[in-house]
Amino acid sequence: MEWFDRVRDQALRLGFDLVGIAPARPPQVHLQAYREWLRRGYQAGMAWMARPDRVARREEPALILPGVRSVVCVAVNYYPGPPPPLPDDGPRGRVSTYAWGEDYHDWMLPRLEELADFIRAQVGGEVRYRAYVDTGPVLERAFAAGAGLGFIGKNTCLIHPHFGSWLFLGEVLLEIDPPEGDRPSVRGGCGTCTRCLEACPTGALTAPYRLDARRCISYLTIEHKGPIPLELRPLLGTWIYGCDVCQEVCPWQRFARPTKVAAFRAVSPERARPSLPDLLALGEEGFRKRFRGTPILRIGRGRLLRNVAVALGNVGDARARSALESALDDPDPLVRQHAAWALARIGKAT
């Protein structure tokens, strides 16, 4: 384990909070759960998840990196602390905690590449590798659990007893054997707790350890490209990007402590709880300027304003009527459609 002890120390110096290593063989229990998840259609519109070539790579990492024998897994705590106080000056939306700061890909990937270079120097030779931050066809939570970084909870998140589930994950696939010896395991589990299943606003957690993306607020507000299903719109509340409910109610979160990475903290209170009418008034240039360098930029203006309109309809605040009426002339039909729905909903409420 000597060379990996040095790798662990380097990972911590680079800013990661957890690091471990696992054999490059996904456990059968996780593979079976993944196949069942696809069979039920729970990947929703994320068609790439079910592509035969992607499925094959998740089942056999050697198709990604021939000769791969180990996976170094890292995690970094992103919990920024409670949301900052804001004045009661109108309806505000909710943004998932992970998007309060900078795009985590930009922080993690260069550090993973640096860690991979360090590993090559420790073991000698031109060792081939692949580094991913939730962009590669790998079962990253399964590998992270196998590497001792935590356990997979009933909300399908990786949970560590000292950090909760506020963790960004990354991995480096290597064509070298993992060191001999026992890998540390994490004590803990969900027991009989079902708080996450009971709290999910849309019932997306259909059973313990099983998430139906078709009903998940995070999927609907981020990955989903079309109109949000009518029956689900009222259940979104004021979430406009992602959702943290199943994490917030988890008892393990009481051990969470604020991240030491400044890039993951909210640059302003508006990032965590933005004014909904202000967002609805953003043009394309204003949207790009406001969200440059953040995860929110990826979904584009149309999808964000679609979500904003739904949130305003759910708030039912008559002060938002003017902003929604202006959105009826928006160049994006997705925004116009959801603005009309919100106005009708406010009309019924008032």
N, C-alpha and C positions, 0 to 999 in steps of 0.2 A: 504493500500500500504506500510505499515511500514516495514514489513519483506522484501519486494522486494526492497525497497530503500537501505537496507543494502546489499542485493545481488548485486544490481547495483554498489554500491561503491566497493564491493569486486572484481567484474569483471573488473572494471577499474584498481584496484590495481594489478590485475594479468596481465595487459597489453592489455586487449581488449579495443577497442575504442568506441564500441557501444554495448548496451545491451537492450533487451526488452523481453516482455512475451506475448504470444498469446494463445488463446484456441486451444486445440488439434483437431481442425476441419478444414481441408483444405477448403478454400472458393470454392464454386461451380464453379466460373468463371475460377479458375486455374485448377480445376479437368477437366472441359470440354476442356480447351486448351490442357491439357496433353493427354487426350483420343484422341483428333483430331491429335495431333502430332504423336502418335503411329499409328493411322489409316493410315496416309500418309507414314508411313515407315521412318520417319525422324530420327529414332534412329540408322539407318544404321546397322553396324555390332555389335552394343552393344545389343546383344540379351537379356541380363539379364534385360534390361529396359522394355521389353515386356513380360517377364515371368509372367504368371497369378498370381503366389504367390507374386511377387514384385509389380505388379499393385495393387493387393488387399491391400497390406500394405500401399502403398502410398495413397490409397483412404480411408483406415481405420487404423489409427495409433494404435488403440487398439489391432490389430493383432501383433504388435511389442511389445507393453507393455500393457498387460491387465490392465484396469483401468486408463490409461493415460488421463489426463484432461488438461494439459497445456504444452507448449513448451517454454523454455527459449532460446532465440536466441542471439548470439553474433557475432560481426564482428571485424576484425582487419585490419587496413590499411597496405597494403604491398608495396605501391608505393616507389621504391628506389631512385627516381629522374631520371634525364635524363641519357642516356648511357654515360659512360666515354669515353674520347677521345682516339683514337687508330691510329697508323701510317697506312699509305696507302701502306701496304707491301704485298698485295695480296688479293684474294677474301675472304670475311668473311661472316659468316651466322648470322642470327638473331634468338635469343631465346626469348620466351615470358617473359615479365617482372616478372611474378610470380615465374619463375624458376631460377632467378639470384642468389638466396641465398639458404638456407637450405630447406629441405622438410618441408613444413608448417604443415603437419600432426604431425611431431615430436615435433613441438613447441606448437600446439594448443591442442592436445588431453590430455596431462597431465594437462594442465591448466583447461580444461573443467571438468576433473575428480575432480580436487581440488575444482572447483566452485560447483560441485554437492555435494561434502561432506559438503561444507559451507552451502548450501541450506538445507540439512538434519538437520544440527545443528540448523538452524534458526527456522524451522517449527516443530522440535521435531519428534521423532519416526524414524523407519527404513523405510523411504520413498524409494520406488524402482524408478530407473531411467535408461535411456539409453542415452549415449553421442555419438554424431556422428560428424565427420568432412568430409563431402561429401562422406561418405562410407555407409550410411544407406539408406533404401528405403523410404525417406521422401522428400516432396516437399519443400526443404529448402528455396528457394527464396520466395515462397508463404508465408511460416511462418514468414520469416524475414520481409517481407513487412507488414504483419499483426501485427507484434510486433513493428512497427514504426521505423525500421532500414533503410528504404528507399523505393523507388518505382522501379518497374520493367520497364526497358526501352525498346525501340523498338529493341535494340540489344540483348534482353533477359537477360541482366545483371541487378543485383540489383544496383541501383544508389542512393547515398546519396549526398545532395547538398554541403556538406563540404568536401567530400572525393572523389567524382566521383564514379567510379565503381571498383577502385583498392581495393577490399575487399575480404578477406577470411571469410567464414561463418562457423559457428558451432552451434549446438543445443543440449539441454538437455531435453529429454522427461521426464515428471514427473507425478506421480499419485496423484497430489494435484491440487485443483482449482486455477486458476489464481486470483490474488487479484481483488477485486471489484474496480470500478472506470473506467474512460475513459483512454484508451491507447493513448499515443501521436501519432499523425500522422505526416508524413513528407510532407511538401509542396514542390511541384515541379512536373515536368513531361516533356515529350518530345515535347508537342505541335505539331506544324506542321513540325518540323525538321525531315529530313530523311537522314542525312549525313552518318549514319552507313550503311544504305541499299545501298546508292550510292557508298560507298567506298569499300565495301566487294569485294576483288579481284576475288572471284569465284562465286559470286551471291548466297551465302549460305543463306542470309537473304531474303527469298522469299517474305515476306510481313512483315509489322510491327509486332513485337513480335513473329515471327515465323522463326526458324532456322532449315535448312535442314542439318543435320550432314554429309550426304553423300557428300556434297560439301564444308564442313567447313575445313579450313586449320588446325585448332587445332585438329579436329578429325583425319584428314588424316595423320598428322605427329605424333600423339600420340597413339590413340586408334586403328587405322586401322592396321591390322597385315600383309596384303598382299601387292602386287604391287599397287602403286598409279596409278589410271586410267590415261591413256595416255593423254587424252584431258585436264586433270586438271594439269598435271605436269608443263607446262609453266606458270600457274597462281600462283604457289606457291612462285615465286620469290626466295628470299634467306632465307625464314623461314625454320628452321630445327627442331624447337620444339615449337609448339603452334603458336599463331598469336594474335596480339594486335590491328589490324587495326580498328575494329569497336569500340574499346574503345578509341583509340588515337584521333579519329576525333570527339568524343562526346564533345559538348560545356561544359558539366558539369565538364569535366576533368581540366578545367582551374582553378578550386578551389582546386585541389589535392595538398597535401603537402607531403614531404617525410616522410616515416614511422619512428617511433621511435624505431622499433625493429631491432637491428643490424643484426639478423639472416636472415632477408629478403633482405639485401643489397648485391650487387655483391661483392664476395670475391676478384675478380680481373676483369680487363677489359675483359679478355678472356672469362669470364663466360657469359657476355652479347653479345659479338660479336666475337665468336671464329674463328680462322683461319680454313677454310674449308679443305685445303690440309692436315693440321696437324691432323684434326679429322679423315680423311679418312685413315690415317696411323695407327690408334689405333688398337691394338690387344685386345683380350678379357680382359686380365689382366690390360692393360693400360686404357681401358674404365672404368672398375670397380674402379680403383684407382682414376681416374680423377673425376668421378661423384658420388662417394660414399657419401651418406647423402643428395643427391639432388633429386628433382622430376624426373630428366632425367634418373636416373639409372633404373627406373621402366620399360621403354620401351625396354631396352636391346640394345646391340651393333648393331645388325642387322638392326633394324628399324631406329636408329639414322643415321647410315652410308647410308642407303637407302635415307634418307632425304638429307644428305650431297651431295650425288651424283646428286640428282635432282637440288639442289641449284647451284652446279658447272655447270651443263648443262645450267641453266638459265643465269648465269653470262656470260658464253661464253668466259672465259679467257683462252687463250692458255697455260698460265703458269700452269694450272691445269691438262694438258694432261698427264704428267708423273704419277701423283698420281692416276688418273683414270685408266690408263693402268695397273698399279700395282693392282688395285682393281678388274681387270678382273680375277685374280687368287684367289680372296677372297674365303674362305671356305663357306661363306654364299651365296646361289644362289640369294637371294633377293638383296644383294649388287652387285653381278656381273651383274645382269640384269639391274639395274639402272645405273651402271657405263657405260655399253655399250650404253645405251640411251644417257647419257650425252656426251660421246665421239662423237657419231653421230651428236648430236646437235652442239657441238663446231666445228666439221668439216664443217657443213653447214655455221656456222657464219664466219669462217675464209676462 
